Each structure stands twice: as C-alpha cells, then as structure tokens.
Amino acid sequence: MNENKIYIGNLPYSVEEDDLENEFSEFGEITEIKLIKDPGTGRSKGFAFVTFATSDAMNASLVKNGKEVSGRNIKVNKAEDKNSRRDNRGGGGGPKHRNRRF
C-alpha cells in the first residue's frame, strides 16, 4: 500500500472527485483520488481514498479530520493496508452453534 494515502469517511453522497481535489490539494500534489461508488447505482458510498505525492502532504492533510465538508464532519485518517486490518481482528469465527444439537 502507498504510504501517502488517506482514508476519508462520512462524506456527503453528493461529493465528487473534483470536490475532494479542491478540498485537499492545498496540502500538496495529489497523485490519485478514488471515490468509492456502488457498482449497481453509481452512487457514492460516502468514503474515498486520496494519495499524495509526499508523506509531508499526507500528514498535513490529517488536520481535516472532524472538519465540516458540505454539511458533514468528515473523518480523515492515514489509510491502513487491507491485510493488516484483517490480521488484527482476531480469530474464532465460524458458527456459534457448532456443538448445539437440533
């Protein structure tokens, strides 16, 4: 995963990639914006990822956490690698009724 990527959550569904570029380009060069959309409807799911050219720009952008964008307080965090999130969830999944008799 790119070390200069942030996660932006709680976005209004009306926000587009251009809006994110306008909101975050003040911190530095943006190399990628990925607004996550529902494949069936094309509607935003309310979160996105923005990748910056430098770690300084990425770190500076974290000040947006909790700030209002189009009427909603957004969440901004450094993006985590999908695999590391899974590793930290713990185990023990599976059916809870494994030893139950029916």
trRosetta pair geometry for C-beta under 8 A, 3 or more apart (Angstrom, degrees):
i j d omega theta_ij theta_ji phi_ij phi_ji
1 5 6.5 -96 169 33 97 137
1 79 6.7 -139 173 111 133 109
1 80 7.8 64 95 152 173 26
1 81 4.2 -154 -2 -96 138 85
1 82 7.5 148 -70 2 129 73
2 5 4.6 97 81 -30 100 111
2 51 5.2 26 98 -134 153 124
2 79 7.9 39 70 66 80 129
3 55 6.2 -24 121 -91 108 107
3 58 7.7 -170 128 38 65 168
4 31 7.8 68 94 23 129 121
4 51 5.7 81 96 -166 89 72
4 52 4.5 -113 163 64 114 78
4 53 6.9 -91 142 76 164 8
4 54 6.4 149 -120 102 141 13
4 55 5.4 -116 -94 -83 92 54
4 57 7.1 40 -164 67 117 95
4 58 4.3 -154 -157 -45 68 138
5 32 8.0 -23 -108 70 101 110
5 49 5.6 4 -175 -177 111 107
5 50 7.0 162 -151 83 62 38
5 51 4.5 -28 -95 -97 83 80
5 52 7.7 -176 -82 15 35 69
5 58 7.1 -17 -2 -124 13 132
5 78 7.4 92 84 -167 57 63
5 79 4.1 -39 112 32 100 134
6 49 6.9 165 81 -153 45 59
6 50 5.3 -10 55 59 96 88
6 51 7.9 179 17 -83 64 35
6 52 7.6 41 -7 -13 102 104
6 58 5.9 174 -44 -153 100 87
6 61 5.7 -113 -30 99 159 130
6 62 7.0 -162 -116 -79 131 72
6 76 5.7 5 173 -168 130 87
6 77 6.6 157 -159 82 80 32
6 78 6.0 -66 -108 -109 67 35
6 79 5.7 169 -145 -28 10 88
7 47 6.8 -4 -176 -175 88 114
7 48 7.8 157 -158 85 48 41
7 49 5.9 -28 -101 -100 56 76
7 75 7.6 -15 112 112 92 94
7 76 7.3 165 83 -147 54 41
7 77 5.1 -12 55 64 101 85
7 78 7.4 31 11 112 86 16
7 79 4.5 123 -40 -93 88 76
7 80 7.6 -25 -23 9 135 71
8 11 6.1 59 130 -56 101 115
8 20 7.0 169 51 -129 162 118
8 47 6.3 166 89 -156 58 64
8 48 4.8 -10 59 61 107 85
8 49 7.3 -180 16 -85 82 25
8 50 6.4 40 -16 -3 121 106
8 64 7.8 -19 -116 107 107 131
8 74 5.8 -9 -169 178 91 126
8 75 7.0 150 -160 79 41 58
8 76 5.4 -4 -105 -100 74 77
9 46 6.9 42 -162 133 62 87
9 47 4.5 -10 -107 -108 66 107
9 74 6.7 147 74 -168 44 72
9 75 4.0 -14 60 58 98 112
9 76 7.9 -167 24 -66 69 37
9 77 7.9 3 5 14 108 101
10 46 6.5 -3 -122 169 15 108
10 47 7.6 45 -5 -84 34 82
10 72 5.5 -159 148 155 93 121
10 73 6.5 -12 122 88 145 57
10 74 5.2 180 77 -126 97 45
10 75 5.1 94 10 -1 113 92
11 15 4.7 -84 174 35 115 145
11 35 8.0 -106 95 -138 165 97
11 44 6.7 -82 100 155 118 138
11 46 4.9 173 57 -163 76 52
11 47 6.1 161 12 -84 109 31
11 48 6.3 38 -24 -2 157 102
11 69 7.0 -34 -128 89 71 129
11 72 6.9 139 -148 81 20 139
11 74 6.0 32 -81 -114 64 108
12 15 5.2 116 67 -26 80 96
12 46 7.5 -76 175 -122 2 82
12 69 7.0 -142 2 109 102 85
12 70 4.4 -90 12 101 146 125
12 71 6.3 70 -74 58 135 95
12 72 5.1 168 -54 5 84 129
13 43 6.1 -1 -169 178 117 100
13 44 4.8 171 -150 64 61 105
13 46 6.0 -44 -78 -74 70 82
14 44 7.6 -108 -15 25 11 137
14 70 6.5 -146 70 170 110 154
15 19 4.8 -124 -154 78 77 144
15 20 6.6 81 166 -50 114 87
15 35 7.2 -161 111 -129 91 132
15 44 6.4 103 61 -118 77 175
15 48 7.7 -106 112 -21 126 136
15 69 7.0 34 -91 136 135 120
15 70 6.2 -165 -70 20 95 151
16 19 5.1 106 54 2 65 102
16 20 7.5 -128 103 -2 40 87
16 35 6.9 -88 -160 -35 36 172
16 44 8.0 -130 -88 -60 46 131
17 20 5.6 -54 -152 36 38 112
17 21 6.4 41 150 -21 68 102
17 33 4.7 129 -153 112 99 132
17 35 5.1 -125 -71 -13 81 123
17 48 7.7 163 -102 -138 68 144
18 21 5.5 -51 -148 34 34 114
18 22 6.4 35 153 -18 65 104
19 22 5.7 -54 -150 37 32 111
19 23 6.2 29 153 -19 65 111
19 69 7.9 117 155 178 115 117
19 70 7.5 3 -175 -38 146 132
20 23 5.6 -58 -143 39 31 112
20 24 5.9 -5 169 9 69 116
20 33 5.3 146 93 -149 131 134
20 35 6.7 -174 -11 -70 144 106
20 48 5.8 -91 -96 105 156 162
20 50 6.1 -159 163 -78 122 124
21 24 6.7 -75 -134 51 21 87
21 25 5.4 31 174 -41 65 115
21 30 6.1 -141 -125 50 79 156
21 33 6.0 -86 -63 -45 87 155
22 25 6.6 -35 -117 16 17 112
23 26 7.9 -72 157 8 28 103
23 64 7.3 85 157 -130 106 148
23 69 6.2 18 -123 -123 148 128
24 27 5.9 -43 -177 22 67 113
24 30 6.3 87 103 -76 108 130
24 50 5.4 23 98 171 169 168
24 61 5.5 28 -148 -131 101 126
24 64 7.2 -59 -97 -34 86 160
25 28 7.7 -123 -164 68 45 23
25 29 7.8 18 -146 -115 79 26
25 30 5.7 -80 -96 -10 77 116
27 52 6.9 -65 106 -109 109 141
27 57 4.7 118 133 -163 90 76
27 58 7.7 120 136 -63 133 16
27 60 4.4 172 -149 95 107 113
27 61 4.3 -122 13 -68 177 84
28 52 5.3 62 85 -161 115 120
28 53 6.2 -127 145 43 110 93
28 54 5.7 -90 169 43 157 103
28 56 6.7 118 -59 92 155 84
28 57 2.5 -91 41 -107 143 130
28 58 7.8 -62 52 -29 133 48
28 60 6.8 112 -14 47 109 131
28 61 7.8 -97 27 -44 95 105
29 52 6.6 114 81 -163 57 72
29 53 4.0 11 82 1 111 131
29 54 7.3 79 46 1 94 90
29 57 6.6 -114 40 -70 55 170
30 33 6.2 24 161 -51 133 96
30 50 6.0 -54 -138 -172 116 101
30 51 6.9 109 -164 77 69 53
30 52 5.9 -55 -105 -103 53 59
30 53 7.4 -111 -75 -21 8 84
30 57 8.0 -148 -71 146 57 142
31 51 4.9 -57 64 105 94 102
31 52 6.7 102 6 -170 90 12
31 53 5.3 120 -43 -73 108 71
32 49 7.6 -1 113 110 101 94
32 50 7.3 172 92 -153 60 40
32 51 4.1 24 49 38 96 117
33 48 6.7 1 -175 174 81 126
33 49 7.6 166 -155 88 39 55
33 50 5.3 -3 -109 -110 74 78
33 51 7.7 -141 -65 24 38 72
34 48 6.1 166 89 -162 52 76
34 49 4.6 1 57 55 104 95
34 50 7.8 -164 26 -73 66 39
35 44 5.9 -53 167 -118 111 103
35 48 4.4 -30 -105 -104 57 116
36 44 7.2 87 80 -157 55 65
36 45 4.7 -47 109 41 100 119
36 47 5.4 2 36 78 123 78
36 48 6.1 -163 1 -92 77 50
36 49 7.6 68 -39 -5 99 87
37 41 7.8 -132 171 80 92 73
37 42 5.6 -2 166 -162 133 37
37 43 6.3 158 -156 80 88 24
37 44 5.5 -57 -101 -95 76 40
37 45 6.3 -179 -116 -14 20 86
38 41 4.6 22 90 41 124 93
38 42 6.8 -48 72 5 76 15
38 43 5.2 6 30 56 114 78
38 44 7.8 19 -2 80 81 4
38 45 5.9 125 -48 -67 77 92
39 42 7.8 23 -157 -68 20 49
49 79 5.7 41 -133 -86 108 146
50 61 7.3 -124 90 169 131 165
52 55 7.6 143 87 -85 116 19
52 57 3.9 -161 -179 95 143 117
52 58 4.4 -160 37 -60 131 78
52 61 6.8 -175 -50 -12 140 137
53 57 6.4 54 50 25 71 147
54 57 4.7 99 63 4 87 99
54 58 7.0 -149 100 -3 50 86
55 58 5.3 -52 -147 39 40 115
55 59 6.1 40 155 -19 70 105
56 59 5.9 -55 -146 38 28 109
56 60 6.3 30 155 -20 63 108
57 60 5.7 -55 -146 36 30 112
57 61 6.5 34 154 -26 63 105
58 61 5.9 -57 -154 28 29 113
58 62 7.5 43 149 -35 59 93
58 78 6.9 68 158 -112 116 90
59 62 6.0 -39 -166 4 40 117
60 63 6.7 -32 174 1 51 109
61 64 5.8 -25 176 5 66 116
61 76 6.5 -124 137 174 87 141
62 65 5.8 -4 179 -18 64 112
62 76 5.7 -177 -133 118 47 110
62 77 7.3 50 -128 -117 98 30
62 78 7.0 -24 -87 -47 122 79
63 67 7.7 47 131 -34 65 130
64 67 4.8 -82 -161 28 57 129
64 69 7.9 29 -175 -47 112 121
64 74 6.5 -14 146 79 100 120
64 76 4.5 66 83 -9 94 159
65 74 7.4 -109 -128 101 35 76
65 75 6.2 20 -141 -154 81 44
65 76 4.1 -123 -74 52 71 86
65 77 6.8 71 -99 -62 125 61
66 73 5.5 -12 -162 -175 46 111
66 74 7.5 -76 -17 68 8 53
66 75 7.5 43 -57 -100 50 51
66 76 8.0 -91 1 23 53 90
67 73 6.8 161 82 -142 15 69
67 74 6.3 -18 67 42 69 93
67 76 7.9 2 26 -2 97 125
68 71 6.8 7 -171 -108 103 8
68 72 6.8 148 -146 74 65 24
68 73 5.6 -42 -85 -85 61 62
68 74 7.7 135 -127 -2 15 81
69 72 6.2 -32 65 65 70 77
69 73 8.0 113 17 -118 71 18
69 74 5.0 16 18 -27 120 124
77 80 7.9 -12 124 -25 117 89
80 84 5.8 -116 174 74 101 112
80 85 5.3 105 115 -57 130 102
81 84 4.4 76 70 7 100 107
81 85 7.1 -168 88 -11 52 82
82 85 5.9 -56 -157 30 33 113
82 86 6.9 29 151 -17 65 105
83 86 5.7 -54 -153 34 37 111
83 87 6.5 38 152 -22 67 105
84 87 5.5 -50 -147 33 37 115
84 88 6.6 28 157 -15 65 108
85 88 6.2 -68 -154 39 30 105
85 89 7.1 44 150 -43 63 100
86 89 5.9 -43 -157 4 37 119
94 98 6.6 35 132 -67 116 123
95 98 5.3 139 87 -62 94 74
97 100 4.0 -49 -168 20 85 133
